[in-house]
Amino acid sequence: MTTHDTNRSTPQEVPVGAEDSALPVPEPPSRRRSDDRIPGDKSLSAQPSTWLAWAGIAAFLVFLLGILISVVIDSFGRAWYDDWLPTGFTPSWYGQAWARFELTHVIAVTLVVAFSVVALSVLIGVPASYVLARHQFPFKKAVTALFLLPVIIPPITFGIPLATVIYNVGLGRTVLAVILVNLVPSVPFVIITMTPFIEQINPAIENAARMSGARMRHVFLRILGPMLVPGILAAAILVLVRTVGMFELTYLVSGPGTETLVVTIFRAMTSAGGSEPRPLVSAMAFVYTAMMLVTLIIALRFVNPTQLVARVGDTDD
């Protein structure tokens, strides 16, 4: 009995965790092959085309920053020869440029022209884009193509005949002439920008308002107006930047006292064979760049142009 009990096999206790040790242990991520990647894991390696694209973007940014830094250093430099840095630094070039070229008046003219062009372009372009988006009429495609011409062709192409007409009617070298010539490409730009924006808004909204007794003026101001605000602001920002940087048209019809900043910089670079000191021109170029950046930062504080499509989609819903 005792012998039988002694020879009887008793089940052995399995240590805790032995079952887990028998399971296959996954390899560390560093030892996995690319084809054994767990779904959702991202490979650290990139295609050669991706590296080339990033290298191109980096080279462009380095080149752009190099130009800006060079202009800023030159605007403060006393004299810059073949060394890495000027022989000394002084902020006096900004004071000389401000007094010599009357930059207070020039910047005021630039802002008056820019904001006048923006306001008139929106007042003319938005109703015109509404007509193109909502109505069918003969030769509509031809009219749309005509609006495209001032945007896609070089400004000097129509700028010379336009300047001739401006001088013939006695408006040459005035602020009004500068505003009028800048309206020629700006109004079609607003129309091209706003027409597809309006087309994405459901016309049933307007029809419901009219059936409720609302007049067209109230429909446009109280119903369509709030929906069009993002598109109008985006178009206004683009027109503002385009007008401040427009050189050809402004140069052809402007004169002393009516020049914008970009034309003043050009005249400083070319006057008397380029006799103006280079740091003086660099100081004006930095003022121009800073003014553009401040304008863009203030404008983009209120609207993000990349969100236009999303906002239109929300409006349709």
JOVENVEN-V839440 format. One record per backbone hydrogen bond with DSSP energy under -0.5 kcal/mol. NH is the residue of the N-H (numbers start at 1). CO is the residue of the C=O. Records with the same first field share a line. If there is no record, write none. Layout:
# JOVENVEN-V839440
NH->CO / CO
This chain:
# JOVENVEN-V839440
5->1
6->2
7->3
8->4
15->13
18->15
21->17
22->18
23->19 / 20
31->28
32->28 / 29
36->33
37->34
41->38
50->47
51->47
52->48
53->49
54->50
55->51
56->52
57->53
58->54
59->55
60->56
61->57
62->58
63->59
64->60
65->61
66->62
67->63
68->64
69->65
70->66
71->67
72->68
73->69
74->70
75->71
76->72 / 73
77->73
78->88
87->79
90->76
93->90
94->91
95->91
96->92
97->93
98->94
99->95
100->96
101->97
103->98
105->102
106->102
107->103
108->104
109->105
110->106
111->107
112->108
113->109
114->110
115->111
116->112
117->113
118->114
119->115
120->116
121->117
122->118
123->119
124->120
125->121
126->122
128->124
129->125
130->126
131->127
132->128
133->129
134->130
135->131
140->137
143->139
144->140
145->141
146->142
147->143
148->144
149->145
150->146
151->148
152->148
153->149
157->154
158->154
159->155
160->156
162->158
163->159
164->160
165->161
166->162
167->163
168->164
169->165
170->167
171->166
172->166
173->253
174->171
178->174
179->175
180->176
181->177
182->178
183->179
184->180
185->181
186->182
187->183
188->184
189->185
190->186
191->187
192->188
193->189
194->190
195->191
196->192
197->193
198->194
199->195
200->196
201->198
205->202
206->202
207->203
208->204
209->205
210->206
211->207
212->208
213->210
214->209
219->215
220->216
221->217
222->218
223->218 / 219
224->219
225->220
227->223
228->224
229->225
232->228
233->229
234->230
235->231
236->232
237->233
238->234
239->235
240->236
241->237
242->238
243->239
244->240
245->241
246->242 / 243
251->247
252->248
253->249
254->250
258->255
264->260
265->261
266->262
267->263
268->264
269->265
270->266
271->267
273->270
274->271
275->271
276->268
281->277
282->278
283->279
284->280
285->281
286->282
287->283
288->284
289->285
290->286
291->287
292->288
293->289
294->290
295->291
296->292
297->293
298->294
299->295
300->296
301->297
302->299
303->299
305->303
307->304
308->305
311->307
312->308
313->309
314->310
315->311
316->312
317->313
